[in-house]
Amino acid sequence: MAVSAWSMIFVALSGILGRYVYTQIPRTLEGKELSMGDLEAQNNAMRDELQKAHNLDADSMKRIDTISHTQDAGEKASILKSLVALMRDDLTRRSRIHRVRTHLRSKGIPAAELDDIMGIARKKSLLLRRIAFLDTAQSVFHYWHVVHLPFSIIMFIILAIHVGITVSLGYVWIF
């Protein structure tokens, strides 16, 4: 297969990966990257809301905190392991949310309040995951540019050469 085609394939695949990693880096509505302190403050606010407004016990809070599977504190996983863990977490989160919902329903929480709790729990689980993988996501995004940009440039250079040769040999676009 031609260099241009392979460059296009790598640009497309790395673009998908880059977009996925980009969404893992928490940002404000204006696009400014959030600091670890901001993330911790949001996590504490959600925890307080769940404990005080909904009067959840320690066991329920622990179950909510474990909706997202993250690496252990202080554990430094490789970039590949971290990406696989992120994707596995995305694929299996729904079943863990269902187990937490079932647990809370067994505690006799009314349906309307349960929906509110689960909404906060989903947001909290994503936040905890982003806190755990923030450094890794930033590192991957940095390296992503190193791979994505050269293949993009190669693809466009070969495209320009292809168009130039095609036009110079007498082929023209039909309007």
ChimeraX attribute file (.defattr): number of C-alpha atoms within 10 A of each C-alpha:
attribute: neighborCount
match mode: 1-to-1
recipient: residues
	/A:1	5
	/A:2	8
	/A:3	12
	/A:4	18
	/A:5	13
	/A:6	13
	/A:7	20
	/A:8	17
	/A:9	14
	/A:10	17
	/A:11	22
	/A:12	15
	/A:13	12
	/A:14	18
	/A:15	17
	/A:16	12
	/A:17	16
	/A:18	21
	/A:19	12
	/A:20	16
	/A:21	20
	/A:22	15
	/A:23	11
	/A:24	21
	/A:25	19
	/A:26	21
	/A:27	14
	/A:28	8
	/A:29	7
	/A:30	6
	/A:31	8
	/A:32	9
	/A:33	12
	/A:34	13
	/A:35	14
	/A:36	15
	/A:37	10
	/A:38	12
	/A:39	17
	/A:40	14
	/A:41	12
	/A:42	16
	/A:43	18
	/A:44	13
	/A:45	13
	/A:46	18
	/A:47	19
	/A:48	14
	/A:49	15
	/A:50	21
	/A:51	15
	/A:52	11
	/A:53	10
	/A:54	14
	/A:55	11
	/A:56	18
	/A:57	11
	/A:58	10
	/A:59	10
	/A:60	17
	/A:61	15
	/A:62	11
	/A:63	18
	/A:64	25
	/A:65	18
	/A:66	16
	/A:67	25
	/A:68	26
	/A:69	19
	/A:70	19
	/A:71	15
	/A:72	9
	/A:73	7
	/A:74	7
	/A:75	9
	/A:76	13
	/A:77	14
	/A:78	10
	/A:79	14
	/A:80	11
	/A:81	12
	/A:82	19
	/A:83	19
	/A:84	12
	/A:85	17
	/A:86	21
	/A:87	13
	/A:88	13
	/A:89	18
	/A:90	13
	/A:91	10
	/A:92	13
	/A:93	19
	/A:94	13
	/A:95	11
	/A:96	17
	/A:97	20
	/A:98	13
	/A:99	15
	/A:100	20
	/A:101	21
	/A:102	11
	/A:103	15
	/A:104	20
	/A:105	13
	/A:106	9
	/A:107	11
	/A:108	9
	/A:109	16
	/A:110	10
	/A:111	11
	/A:112	8
	/A:113	11
	/A:114	16
	/A:115	13
	/A:116	12
	/A:117	21
	/A:118	18
	/A:119	11
	/A:120	16
	/A:121	23
	/A:122	18
	/A:123	14
	/A:124	22
	/A:125	21
	/A:126	19
	/A:127	20
	/A:128	22
	/A:129	21
	/A:130	22
	/A:131	21
	/A:132	21
	/A:133	23
	/A:134	19
	/A:135	14
	/A:136	21
	/A:137	25
	/A:138	15
	/A:139	13
	/A:140	20
	/A:141	19
	/A:142	12
	/A:143	12
	/A:144	17
	/A:145	13
	/A:146	11
	/A:147	13
	/A:148	19
	/A:149	14
	/A:150	12
	/A:151	21
	/A:152	17
	/A:153	13
	/A:154	16
	/A:155	20
	/A:156	14
	/A:157	13
	/A:158	16
	/A:159	14
	/A:160	12
	/A:161	11
	/A:162	13
	/A:163	14
	/A:164	12
	/A:165	12
	/A:166	12
	/A:167	12
	/A:168	10
	/A:169	9
	/A:170	8
	/A:171	11
	/A:172	10
	/A:173	6
	/A:174	4
	/A:175	3
